[in-house]
């Protein structure tokens, strides 16, 4: 006894699902925050706050601003700095 598997795909339905998912991802990108605080920086980098402070936070060229009691970092500048910083680290 032989079983045959038959699959039928609705191309229009698949395209609609893809379009919805693409729109969701684009909306996420548009709602990205402009500034990070230390907690967000820690979350986005998977680094602890003590590690961040020890490694680069107090470097003169790290883009940070103290507003009241809170440190804020412009997200795009910070991302660029972090990539450059990582590239300068020794490889073991």
MMTF fields as JSON, N, C-alpha, C and O atoms, coordinates in Angstrom:
{
  "mmtfVersion": "1.0.0",
  "mmtfProducer": "UNKNOWN",
  "numBonds": 367,
  "numAtoms": 368,
  "numGroups": 92,
  "numChains": 1,
  "numModels": 1,
  "chainsPerModel": [1],
  "groupsPerChain": [92],
  "chainIdList": ["A"],
  "bondAtomList": [4, 2, 8, 6, 12, 10, 16, 14, 20, 18, 24, 22, 28, 26, 32, 30, 36, 34, 40, 38, 44, 42, 48, 46, 52, 50, 56, 54, 60, 58, 64, 62, 68, 66, 72, 70, 76, 74, 80, 78, 84, 82, 88, 86, 92, 90, 96, 94, 100, 98, 104, 102, 108, 106, 112, 110, 116, 114, 120, 118, 124, 122, 128, 126, 132, 130, 136, 134, 140, 138, 144, 142, 148, 146, 152, 150, 156, 154, 160, 158, 164, 162, 168, 166, 172, 170, 176, 174, 180, 178, 184, 182, 188, 186, 192, 190, 196, 194, 200, 198, 204, 202, 208, 206, 212, 210, 216, 214, 220, 218, 224, 222, 228, 226, 232, 230, 236, 234, 240, 238, 244, 242, 248, 246, 252, 250, 256, 254, 260, 258, 264, 262, 268, 266, 272, 270, 276, 274, 280, 278, 284, 282, 288, 286, 292, 290, 296, 294, 300, 298, 304, 302, 308, 306, 312, 310, 316, 314, 320, 318, 324, 322, 328, 326, 332, 330, 336, 334, 340, 338, 344, 342, 348, 346, 352, 350, 356, 354, 360, 358, 364, 362],
  "bondOrderList": [1, 1, 1, 1, 1, 1, 1, 1, 1, 1, 1, 1, 1, 1, 1, 1, 1, 1, 1, 1, 1, 1, 1, 1, 1, 1, 1, 1, 1, 1, 1, 1, 1, 1, 1, 1, 1, 1, 1, 1, 1, 1, 1, 1, 1, 1, 1, 1, 1, 1, 1, 1, 1, 1, 1, 1, 1, 1, 1, 1, 1, 1, 1, 1, 1, 1, 1, 1, 1, 1, 1, 1, 1, 1, 1, 1, 1, 1, 1, 1, 1, 1, 1, 1, 1, 1, 1, 1, 1, 1, 1],
  "groupList": [{"groupName": "UNK", "atomNameList": ["N", "CA", "C", "O"], "elementList": ["N", "C", "C", "O"], "formalChargeList": [0, 0, 0, 0], "bondAtomList": [1, 0, 2, 1, 3, 2], "bondOrderList": [1, 1, 2], "singleLetterCode": "X", "chemCompType": "L-PEPTIDE LINKING"}],
  "groupTypeList": [0, 0, 0, 0, 0, 0, 0, 0, 0, 0, 0, 0, 0, 0, 0, 0, 0, 0, 0, 0, 0, 0, 0, 0, 0, 0, 0, 0, 0, 0, 0, 0, 0, 0, 0, 0, 0, 0, 0, 0, 0, 0, 0, 0, 0, 0, 0, 0, 0, 0, 0, 0, 0, 0, 0, 0, 0, 0, 0, 0, 0, 0, 0, 0, 0, 0, 0, 0, 0, 0, 0, 0, 0, 0, 0, 0, 0, 0, 0, 0, 0, 0, 0, 0, 0, 0, 0, 0, 0, 0, 0, 0],
  "groupIdList": [1, 2, 3, 4, 5, 6, 7, 8, 9, 10, 11, 12, 13, 14, 15, 16, 17, 18, 19, 20, 21, 22, 23, 24, 25, 26, 27, 28, 29, 30, 31, 32, 33, 34, 35, 36, 37, 38, 39, 40, 41, 42, 43, 44, 45, 46, 47, 48, 49, 50, 51, 52, 53, 54, 55, 56, 57, 58, 59, 60, 61, 62, 63, 64, 65, 66, 67, 68, 69, 70, 71, 72, 73, 74, 75, 76, 77, 78, 79, 80, 81, 82, 83, 84, 85, 86, 87, 88, 89, 90, 91, 92],
  "secStructList": [7, 7, 7, 7, 7, 7, 7, 7, 7, 7, 2, 2, 2, 2, 2, 2, 2, 2, 2, 2, 2, 2, 2, 2, 2, 2, 2, 2, 2, 2, 6, 7, 7, 1, 3, 3, 7, 2, 2, 2, 2, 2, 2, 2, 2, 6, 7, 7, 2, 2, 2, 2, 0, 0, 0, 0, 0, 6, 1, 6, 6, 1, 7, 7, 3, 3, 3, 6, 6, 3, 3, 3, 3, 3, 2, 2, 2, 2, 2, 2, 2, 2, 2, 2, 2, 2, 2, 6, 1, 7, 7, 7],
  "xCoordList": [0.841, 0.0, 0.887, 1.727, 0.711, 1.527, 0.692, -0.415, 1.255, 0.557, 1.211, 2.433, 0.391, 0.883, 0.538, -0.596, 1.508, 1.311, 1.114, 1.913, 0.062, -0.234, -0.318, -1.06, 0.437, 0.444, -0.004, 0.472, -0.927, -1.42, -1.154, -1.524, -0.523, -0.203, -0.977, -1.104, -1.486, -2.192, -1.187, -0.847, -0.724, 0.323, -0.1, 0.706, -1.333, -1.814, -1.811, -1.42, -2.235, -2.258, -0.843, -0.607, 0.096, 1.49, 2.057, 2.751, 1.77, 2.25, 1.667, 2.365, 0.391, -0.244, 0.414, 0.654, 0.702, 1.358, 2.759, 3.156, 3.492, 4.829, 4.766, 5.583, 3.809, 3.665, 3.374, 3.935, 2.507, 2.181, 3.419, 3.676, 4.185, 5.385, 6.443, 7.118, 6.594, 7.545, 7.128, 7.974, 5.846, 5.349, 5.593, 5.932, 5.423, 5.689, 7.15, 7.453, 8.051, 9.489, 9.863, 10.661, 9.299, 9.571, 9.065, 9.727, 7.899, 7.354, 8.27, 8.465, 8.833, 9.768, 10.991, 11.459, 11.51, 12.674, 12.365, 13.201, 11.184, 10.805, 10.609, 10.768, 10.266, 10.012, 11.235, 11.134, 12.392, 13.609, 13.855, 13.616, 14.328, 14.516, 15.692, 16.652, 15.609, 16.649, 17.803, 18.968, 17.474, 18.482, 18.418, 17.352, 19.571, 19.658, 20.09, 20.836, 19.622, 20.194, 21.123, 21.278, 21.736, 22.686, 22.025, 22.62, 20.798, 20.1, 19.863, 20.057, 19.446, 19.206, 20.517, 20.569, 21.567, 22.879, 23.321, 23.831, 23.124, 23.478, 22.665, 23.207, 21.372, 20.496, 20.883, 20.947, 21.138, 21.428, 22.795, 22.989, 23.726, 25.079, 25.346, 26.372, 24.435, 24.653, 25.898, 26.6, 26.157, 27.269, 26.692, 25.694, 27.316, 26.853, 27.234, 28.173, 26.511, 26.818, 28.222, 28.95, 28.634, 30.026, 31.062, 32.067, 30.826, 31.745, 31.792, 32.869, 30.633, 30.552, 31.351, 32.146, 31.13, 31.833, 33.341, 34.123, 33.74, 35.164, 35.847, 36.998, 35.144, 35.773, 35.77, 36.789, 34.649, 34.617, 33.736, 33.846, 32.875, 31.907, 32.568, 32.072, 33.675, 34.331, 35.408, 36.146, 35.507, 36.403, 35.911, 34.706, 36.825, 36.429, 35.631, 34.821, 35.852, 35.158, 33.854, 33.186, 33.493, 32.226, 31.078, 31.078, 30.099, 29.031, 27.982, 27.059, 28.135, 27.187, 26.932, 27.784, 25.755, 25.353, 24.631, 23.768, 24.988, 24.313, 23.204, 23.456, 21.979, 20.811, 20.205, 19.61, 20.361, 19.957, 20.844, 22.07, 20.216, 20.976, 21.135, 21.726, 20.619, 20.581, 21.572, 21.696, 22.275, 23.157, 22.355, 21.655, 22.464, 21.807, 22.841, 23.783, 22.646, 23.539, 22.711, 21.729, 23.082, 22.387, 22.588, 23.723, 21.504, 21.584, 22.455, 23.277, 22.301, 23.065, 24.562, 25.409, 24.876, 26.281, 26.901, 28.051, 26.123, 26.614, 26.871, 27.884, 25.973, 26.178, 27.481, 28.273, 27.697, 28.92, 30.142, 31.12, 30.093, 31.216, 31.511, 32.67, 30.477, 30.668, 31.31, 32.16, 30.915, 31.511, 32.987, 33.838, 33.286, 34.687, 35.484, 36.615, 34.898, 35.561, 35.885, 36.989, 34.921, 35.127, 36.25, 37.054, 36.301, 37.336, 38.737, 39.724, 38.82, 40.119, 40.563, 41.695, 39.701, 40.052, 40.987, 40.851, 41.945, 42.855, 42.119, 41.186, 42.54, 41.949, 42.845, 44.061, 42.247, 43.038, 43.08, 43.701],
  "yCoordList": [-1.178, 0.0, 1.242, 1.406, 2.08, 3.27, 4.509, 4.668, 5.394, 6.65, 7.765, 7.821, 8.631, 9.756, 11.03, 11.223, 11.872, 13.133, 14.221, 14.377, 14.951, 16.03, 17.332, 17.429, 18.33, 19.634, 20.673, 20.729, 21.484, 22.563, 23.882, 24.04, 24.822, 26.116, 27.217, 27.239, 28.127, 29.276, 30.426, 31.045, 30.698, 31.695, 33.073, 33.787, 33.443, 34.757, 34.861, 35.894, 33.825, 33.838, 33.936, 34.65, 33.224, 33.274, 34.675, 35.187, 35.299, 36.653, 37.641, 38.547, 37.468, 38.349, 38.196, 39.189, 36.97, 36.717, 37.34, 37.971, 37.155, 37.755, 39.275, 39.895, 39.867, 41.32, 41.825, 42.834, 41.134, 41.509, 41.43, 42.336, 40.353, 40.177, 41.227, 41.728, 41.562, 42.606, 43.945, 44.687, 44.261, 45.513, 45.567, 46.621, 44.439, 44.386, 44.706, 45.491, 44.1, 44.325, 45.778, 46.372, 46.343, 47.74, 48.661, 49.638, 48.351, 49.15, 49.082, 50.085, 47.9, 47.756, 48.634, 49.276, 48.669, 49.494, 50.974, 51.724, 51.393, 52.798, 53.232, 54.411, 52.298, 52.653, 52.474, 52.55, 52.236, 52.099, 53.405, 54.494, 53.276, 54.447, 55.29, 54.774, 56.578, 57.522, 57.493, 57.571, 57.381, 57.372, 56.085, 55.495, 55.663, 54.538, 55.066, 56.041, 54.422, 54.668, 53.49, 52.597, 53.481, 52.409, 51.04, 50.059, 50.972, 49.687, 49.164, 47.978, 50.039, 49.638, 49.272, 48.304, 50.04, 49.728, 48.337, 47.549, 48.05, 46.739, 45.631, 44.589, 45.864, 44.866, 44.618, 43.471, 45.682, 45.545, 44.937, 44.319, 45.108, 44.6, 43.274, 42.638, 42.857, 41.661, 41.808, 40.834, 43.031, 43.316, 43.863, 44.584, 43.522, 44.057, 45.535, 45.99, 46.264, 47.686, 47.868, 48.747, 47.07, 47.225, 46.986, 47.695, 45.999, 45.735, 46.917, 47.319, 47.471, 48.629, 49.789, 50.418, 50.062, 51.179, 50.94, 51.869, 49.716, 49.38, 49.453, 49.881, 49.038, 48.9, 50.174, 50.496, 50.911, 52.03, 53.205, 54.27, 53.058, 54.106, 55.449, 56.495, 55.415, 56.667, 57.111, 58.057, 56.439, 56.913, 58.267, 58.474, 59.185, 60.544, 60.58, 61.484, 59.603, 59.615, 58.804, 58.732, 58.196, 57.458, 58.467, 59.353, 58.355, 59.362, 59.23, 58.421, 60.024, 59.985, 61.399, 62.279, 61.601, 62.907, 62.687, 61.816, 63.481, 63.369, 64.411, 65.611, 63.937, 64.801, 64.575, 63.531, 65.554, 65.359, 64.288, 64.398, 63.255, 62.151, 60.985, 59.966, 61.115, 60.002, 60.196, 61.289, 59.119, 59.11, 58.657, 57.646, 59.41, 59.056, 58.957, 59.747, 57.969, 57.759, 57.753, 57.016, 58.557, 58.485, 57.09, 56.64, 56.416, 55.006, 54.766, 53.85, 55.549, 55.32, 55.597, 54.833, 56.686, 56.994, 55.913, 55.518, 55.448, 54.431, 53.119, 52.464, 52.73, 51.508, 51.603, 50.661, 52.726, 52.911, 52.836, 52.164, 53.522, 53.5, 52.07, 51.656, 51.321, 49.96, 49.044, 48.221, 49.181, 48.363, 48.721, 47.839, 50.023, 50.457, 49.997, 49.53, 50.129, 49.714, 48.219, 47.805, 47.422, 45.976, 45.613, 44.724, 46.286, 46.016, 46.342, 45.766, 47.259, 47.631, 46.667, 46.763, 45.741, 44.816, 43.734, 43.269, 43.333, 42.259, 40.942, 40.631, 40.191, 38.867, 37.826, 37.846, 36.92, 35.874, 34.607, 33.628],
  "zCoordList": [0.0, 0.0, 0.0, 0.885, -0.948, -1.108, -0.825, -1.341, 0.017, 0.316, -0.485, -0.621, -1.001, -1.775, -1.018, -0.581, -0.875, -0.19, -1.227, -2.151, -1.062, -1.988, -1.21, -0.233, -1.64, -0.979, -1.988, -3.122, -1.536, -2.377, -1.661, -0.498, -2.34, -1.746, -2.453, -3.677, -1.638, -2.174, -2.263, -1.255, -3.466, -3.683, -3.176, -2.58, -3.403, -2.967, -1.447, -0.904, -0.759, 0.709, 1.269, 2.244, 0.659, 1.107, 0.911, 1.789, -0.226, -0.484, 0.53, 0.985, 0.885, 1.865, 3.24, 3.926, 3.638, 4.919, 4.936, 5.915, 3.849, 3.752, 3.839, 4.52, 3.157, 3.167, 4.578, 5.004, 5.295, 6.67, 7.554, 8.346, 7.424, 8.244, 7.912, 8.812, 6.649, 6.255, 6.852, 7.352, 6.806, 7.382, 8.887, 9.425, 9.565, 11.011, 11.297, 12.195, 10.536, 10.752, 10.456, 11.18, 9.411, 9.09, 10.194, 10.542, 10.74, 11.84, 13.058, 13.745, 13.33, 14.44, 14.231, 15.17, 13.018, 12.729, 12.914, 13.417, 12.515, 12.615, 14.06, 14.376, 14.943, 16.332, 17.219, 18.443, 16.604, 17.391, 18.144, 17.622, 19.36, 20.2, 19.735, 19.163, 19.983, 19.584, 20.576, 20.185, 21.872, 22.922, 23.719, 23.895, 24.195, 25.121, 26.47, 26.553, 27.535, 28.841, 29.142, 28.309, 30.316, 30.626, 30.624, 30.178, 31.122, 31.158, 29.737, 29.473, 28.831, 27.441, 26.744, 25.984, 27.001, 26.445, 26.895, 26.098, 28.159, 28.695, 28.022, 27.653, 27.866, 27.246, 25.795, 25.355, 25.056, 23.626, 23.334, 22.287, 24.24, 24.009, 24.717, 24.475, 25.584, 26.408, 27.278, 27.551, 27.703, 28.607, 29.907, 29.896, 31.012, 32.292, 32.398, 31.745, 33.21, 33.397, 33.979, 33.517, 34.979, 35.452, 34.344, 34.278, 33.48, 32.376, 31.412, 30.972, 31.086, 30.188, 30.763, 30.065, 32.047, 32.688, 32.72, 32.518, 32.969, 33.046, 31.68, 31.584, 30.625, 29.309, 28.463, 27.851, 28.411, 27.464, 27.865, 27.258, 28.853, 29.154, 29.447, 29.03, 30.154, 30.534, 29.547, 29.823, 28.403, 27.35, 26.861, 26.718, 26.604, 26.206, 24.907, 24.704, 24.024, 22.734, 22.712, 21.68, 23.847, 23.898, 23.937, 24.791, 23.031, 22.923, 24.032, 23.935, 25.068, 26.187, 26.678, 26.556, 27.232, 27.755, 29.069, 29.18, 30.059, 31.346, 31.381, 31.274, 31.532, 31.607, 32.984, 33.253, 33.838, 35.227, 35.84, 35.822, 36.381, 36.974, 36.008, 36.367, 34.789, 33.851, 32.706, 32.153, 32.361, 31.203, 29.982, 30.03, 28.896, 27.644, 26.536, 26.469, 25.666, 24.53, 23.25, 23.166, 22.245, 20.955, 20.359, 20.202, 20.033, 19.64, 18.407, 18.415, 17.37, 16.139, 16.347, 15.886, 17.04, 17.328, 18.21, 18.019, 19.169, 20.092, 19.365, 19.611, 18.479, 17.693, 16.895, 16.881, 16.241, 15.456, 16.363, 16.034, 17.5, 18.431, 18.88, 18.913, 19.223, 19.728, 18.685, 19.023, 17.444, 16.38, 16.222, 16.114, 16.211, 16.106, 17.328, 17.195, 18.505, 19.747, 19.699, 20.051, 19.265, 19.211, 18.237, 18.517, 17.118, 16.123, 16.654, 16.197, 17.61, 18.198, 19.29, 19.765, 19.699, 20.769, 20.256, 19.124, 21.101, 20.676, 20.497, 21.237, 19.527, 19.284, 19.9, 19.711, 20.634, 21.299, 20.484, 20.896]
}
